[in-house]
Amino acid sequence: MRVILVGFGAVGQSFAELVDQEARKLELDYGLRPKIVGIVDHHGAAISPEGIDIKKALASKRSMKTLEGLGAGAYHPGKSALEVIKELECEVVVESTPTELKKGEPGLSHLKTAMKEGRNVICVNKGPLAIAMPALIELAHHNQVMFKFSGTVGGGTPVLDFAKKCLEGSKIRSISGILNGTSNFILSKMSAEGVAMKDALAEAQKLGYAEADPTYDIGGFDTACKLVITSNYVLGTSMSIKDVDITGITGVTKKDMDVAKGKGNVVKLIGRVEKGASVSPLEIPVTHPLNVSGTFNAISFDTYPAGEITLVGKGAGGKETASSIIRDLIEIRRTFAR
Ligand SMILES: NC(=O)c1ccc[n+]([C@@H]2O[C@H](COP(=O)([O-])OP(=O)(O)OC[C@H]3O[C@@H](n4cnc5c(N)ncnc54)[C@H](OP(=O)(O)O)[C@@H]3O)[C@@H](O)[C@H]2O)c1
């Protein structure tokens, strides 16, 4: 299975590393032989129809920040992902460029072009889905390609496939979740140690859990993206991020935490879909299954007749998210093999 990898950051590199390290197991257990024939980052592209030397690509990216180390034969500075997707034969395009929520670019164009070229697509980038998920699903259907995006919600925790496949036959009445590890780390720290928001945020930044500009996480936008993707995939809605009522955690104070504590509650950033979709800080009982601490994610499905079912796991991380790409590749392989 020939793969073009677009985006070679934390997730892209972890994916390449997994393909390299797990090659034997993937072939023995799943008949899967992924061959990365193209890697594109912001600077240019590496191309090798025989398969890129992954160890060399990783070493080059880590030491030089580009793929230049692969040599003049393979490295094409300035070559764009769109050019590579159009010119290079492959079965699967993996999209792992940064999430952008105004137009969903550059990911949206990468996905559309790949689908129009008849490539199956695996996307970990939430931007294109938060903005244009129904249109992308239709485009994939029209071009008869598979469109997988397991890593967009829950990182390596299989939230989407769990809900879609394991809850078959149950009615899902509502979905509530703690879907952003950064916000959860900050709120957990404020609650446990009585520190102010700005100190908890500074600690999250120091530990690498929060970006220098934390708006996307603490403003509730990341949670909203994941809610849109989950609702559309699991409940069959046709939402975009514009349909979500979003309040982040920036207004949460130490006093709010103390008041909640007095009632046996904690304050959490909850994404919820029932009749409408919303993201906001809410009080939940300390005994509630969604009360996970640190950077963990949790998602509860209120189902009939089975009742509430909650899934907990690491919601992010390069390796964890790369494992979701492997899951998607296995599913694509299985579908082809049928
Ligand atoms: N990290 C996680 O735990 C996690 C979990 C779930 C989902 N995600 C999503 O996965 C995506 C990737 O995350 P990440 O952590 O790997 O991000 P990252 O480390 O910032 O990597 C992004 C990569 O995209 C490349 N890129 C940027 N613009 C590009 C363009 N126009 N064409 C080609 N490549 C381009 C960058 O190139 P340069 O290296 O040259 O700058 C970089 O290699 C994001 O959308 C993120 O939201 C991440």
The ligand as an SDF file (V2000), in Angstrom:
LIG
                    3D

 48 52  0  0  0  0  0  0  0  0999 V2000
   -0.1290   16.0880   18.2000 N   0  0  0  0  0  0  0  0  0  0  0  0
   -1.2040   15.4560   18.6260 C   0  0  0  0  0  0  0  0  0  0  0  0
   -1.2280   14.8780   19.7050 O   0  0  0  0  0  0  0  0  0  0  0  0
   -2.4420   15.4120   17.7650 C   0  0  0  0  0  0  0  0  0  0  0  0
   -3.5220   14.5790   18.1260 C   0  0  0  0  0  0  0  0  0  0  0  0
   -4.6470   14.4920   17.2890 C   0  0  0  0  0  0  0  0  0  0  0  0
   -4.7060   15.2620   16.1490 C   0  0  0  0  0  0  0  0  0  0  0  0
   -3.6590   16.1000   15.8380 N   0  0  0  0  0  0  0  0  0  0  0  0
   -3.7590   16.9040   14.6180 C   0  0  0  0  0  0  0  0  0  0  0  0
   -2.8340   16.3750   13.6810 O   0  0  0  0  0  0  0  0  0  0  0  0
   -2.2950   17.4250   12.8870 C   0  0  0  0  0  0  0  0  0  0  0  0
   -0.7800   17.3790   12.9890 C   0  0  0  0  0  0  0  0  0  0  0  0
   -0.3950   17.5800   14.3280 O   0  0  0  0  0  0  0  0  0  0  0  0
    1.1380   17.6560   14.7440 P   0  0  0  0  0  0  0  0  0  0  0  0
    1.1680   17.7060   16.2140 O   0  0  0  0  0  0  0  0  0  0  0  0
    1.9050   16.6240   14.0180 O   0  0  0  0  0  0  0  0  0  0  0  0
    1.5140   19.1060   14.1540 O   0  0  0  0  0  0  0  0  0  0  0  0
    2.9640   19.7010   13.8870 P   0  0  0  0  0  0  0  0  0  0  0  0
    3.9580   19.0180   14.7230 O   0  0  0  0  0  0  0  0  0  0  0  0
    2.8120   21.1700   13.9480 O   0  0  0  0  0  0  0  0  0  0  0  0
    3.2450   19.2730   12.3490 O   0  0  0  0  0  0  0  0  0  0  0  0
    2.5860   19.8400   11.2860 C   0  0  0  0  0  0  0  0  0  0  0  0
    3.3160   19.4640   10.0110 C   0  0  0  0  0  0  0  0  0  0  0  0
    2.5950   20.0070    8.9010 O   0  0  0  0  0  0  0  0  0  0  0  0
    3.5500   20.5830    8.0100 C   0  0  0  0  0  0  0  0  0  0  0  0
    2.8940   21.5830    7.1710 N   0  0  0  0  0  0  0  0  0  0  0  0
    2.4190   22.7990    7.5100 C   0  0  0  0  0  0  0  0  0  0  0  0
    1.8750   23.4140    6.4390 N   0  0  0  0  0  0  0  0  0  0  0  0
    2.0430   22.5540    5.3980 C   0  0  0  0  0  0  0  0  0  0  0  0
    1.7060   22.6050    3.9980 C   0  0  0  0  0  0  0  0  0  0  0  0
    1.1000   23.6460    3.4670 N   0  0  0  0  0  0  0  0  0  0  0  0
    2.0430   21.5340    3.2280 N   0  0  0  0  0  0  0  0  0  0  0  0
    2.6700   20.4650    3.7420 C   0  0  0  0  0  0  0  0  0  0  0  0
    3.0100   20.3480    5.0500 N   0  0  0  0  0  0  0  0  0  0  0  0
    2.6910   21.3860    5.8690 C   0  0  0  0  0  0  0  0  0  0  0  0
    4.6240   21.1590    8.9090 C   0  0  0  0  0  0  0  0  0  0  0  0
    5.7980   21.3850    8.1400 O   0  0  0  0  0  0  0  0  0  0  0  0
    7.1800   21.8730    8.8110 P   0  0  0  0  0  0  0  0  0  0  0  0
    7.6570   20.7030    9.6420 O   0  0  0  0  0  0  0  0  0  0  0  0
    8.0620   22.1150    7.6400 O   0  0  0  0  0  0  0  0  0  0  0  0
    6.8430   23.0880    9.6050 O   0  0  0  0  0  0  0  0  0  0  0  0
    4.7430   20.0280    9.9280 C   0  0  0  0  0  0  0  0  0  0  0  0
    5.6160   19.0320    9.4360 O   0  0  0  0  0  0  0  0  0  0  0  0
   -2.8920   18.7290   13.4120 C   0  0  0  0  0  0  0  0  0  0  0  0
   -3.9800   19.0910   12.6040 O   0  0  0  0  0  0  0  0  0  0  0  0
   -3.3530   18.3610   14.8170 C   0  0  0  0  0  0  0  0  0  0  0  0
   -4.4540   19.1220   15.2530 O   0  0  0  0  0  0  0  0  0  0  0  0
   -2.5290   16.1750   16.6050 C   0  0  0  0  0  0  0  0  0  0  0  0
  1  2  1  0
  2  3  2  0
  2  4  1  0
  4  5  1  0
  4 48  2  0
  5  6  2  0
  6  7  1  0
  7  8  2  0
  8  9  1  0
  8 48  1  0
  9 10  1  0
  9 46  1  0
 10 11  1  0
 11 12  1  0
 11 44  1  0
 12 13  1  0
 13 14  1  0
 14 15  2  0
 14 16  1  0
 14 17  1  0
 17 18  1  0
 18 19  2  0
 18 20  1  0
 18 21  1  0
 21 22  1  0
 22 23  1  0
 23 24  1  0
 23 42  1  0
 24 25  1  0
 25 26  1  0
 25 36  1  0
 26 27  1  0
 26 35  1  0
 27 28  2  0
 28 29  1  0
 29 30  1  0
 29 35  2  0
 30 31  1  0
 30 32  2  0
 32 33  1  0
 33 34  2  0
 34 35  1  0
 36 37  1  0
 36 42  1  0
 37 38  1  0
 38 39  2  0
 38 40  1  0
 38 41  1  0
 42 43  1  0
 44 45  1  0
 44 46  1  0
 46 47  1  0
M  CHG  2   8   1  16  -1
M  END
$$$$
